[in-house]
Amino acid sequence: MPSKSKFKEVMRRDRVFDFMVPGGRHAVIAKQLDISHDIVLYVEGISVSFDGFKALNDLNLYINNGELRCIIGPNGAGKTTMMDVITGKTKPDAGTAFFGQTMDLTAMSEYEIAAAGIGRKFQKPTIFPEHTVFENLELAMHCDKRVWTTLFARLSSAQQDRILEIVDTIMLAAQINLQAKNLSHGQKQWLEIGMLLMQNPQLLLVDEPIAGMTQQETERTAELLTSLAGQHSVVVVEHDMEFVRSIAKTVTVLHEGHVLAEGSMDEVQNNQQVIEVYLGE
């Protein structure tokens, strides 16, 4: 039970709760994304050290608007740290990261970055297992989530149409009323991608999307990610070279925290440095 002093603090007359403040700290960033140069992400000179180990070392990376880019590299190459910097989880020791021309990601919180239009899918799907596919997508919808609003909210026809559109995109129309816990592993991955899409992101970061999938699920995941490019910019971190070949026009190879090589899959696979540090095995 809370103490009397804590109860008094909560019930202070002069206290105004965040969810009761219009446009409070949970309001979505309204700043317009500037992609006038057709580049959605600029990562320049980024360095990150952990206890003397350089996870990122003067990393430079540029993602074009609407492209699908694959990032590969051996364990410890800096792939996860790179995504941590882009999403605000880790602040760099040096360098800059911009979303479009004007949004300085290094000066923004994780929430602000997500609200600005960057979505991240981790390797292990994070969904609501007891809720249906439809309910998961509804919960993920990009809208006012303040308590007072949420308590009395009803889905508009446009919102329902958006959910049905995403369900079709992620190939789960037949499972729309199925509890998420009953989906296959691959279907759970697609559902999480769908939940990110409900946030209308400009940039999607997808970490090892086919880990644990069947061959059929892998092929359908390739179709899904390919279909998202153009409307969204998609960055995929993956170890499976055949999968990367099936979806990527441009591949970036990281090694020891910086870009070792970049180009088509054929160019990367024939690069002698890449062969020595990664593909030679």
LINGIKA-V469165 format. One record per run of one state. SS is the DSSP state (helix for helix, strand for strand, loop for the rest). FROM is the first residue (numbers start at 0). TO is the last residue. If there is no record, write none. Layout:
ss=<SS | SS>
from=<FROM | FROM>
to=<TO | TO>
This chain:
ss=<loop | helix | loop | helix | loop | strand | loop | strand | loop | strand | loop | helix | loop | strand | loop | strand | helix | loop | helix | loop | strand | loop | strand | helix | loop | helix | loop | helix | loop | helix | loop | strand | helix | loop | helix | loop | strand | loop | helix | strand | loop | strand | loop | helix | loop | strand | loop | strand | loop | helix | loop | helix | loop>
from=<0 | 3 | 10 | 17 | 20 | 38 | 50 | 52 | 64 | 67 | 72 | 78 | 86 | 93 | 99 | 102 | 104 | 107 | 109 | 116 | 117 | 121 | 131 | 132 | 139 | 146 | 151 | 156 | 169 | 172 | 175 | 178 | 179 | 182 | 184 | 197 | 202 | 207 | 214 | 228 | 229 | 231 | 237 | 240 | 247 | 249 | 255 | 257 | 263 | 264 | 269 | 271 | 279>
to=<2 | 9 | 16 | 19 | 37 | 49 | 51 | 63 | 66 | 71 | 77 | 85 | 92 | 98 | 101 | 103 | 106 | 108 | 115 | 116 | 120 | 130 | 131 | 138 | 145 | 150 | 155 | 168 | 171 | 174 | 177 | 178 | 181 | 183 | 196 | 201 | 206 | 213 | 227 | 228 | 230 | 236 | 239 | 246 | 248 | 254 | 256 | 262 | 263 | 268 | 270 | 278 | 280>
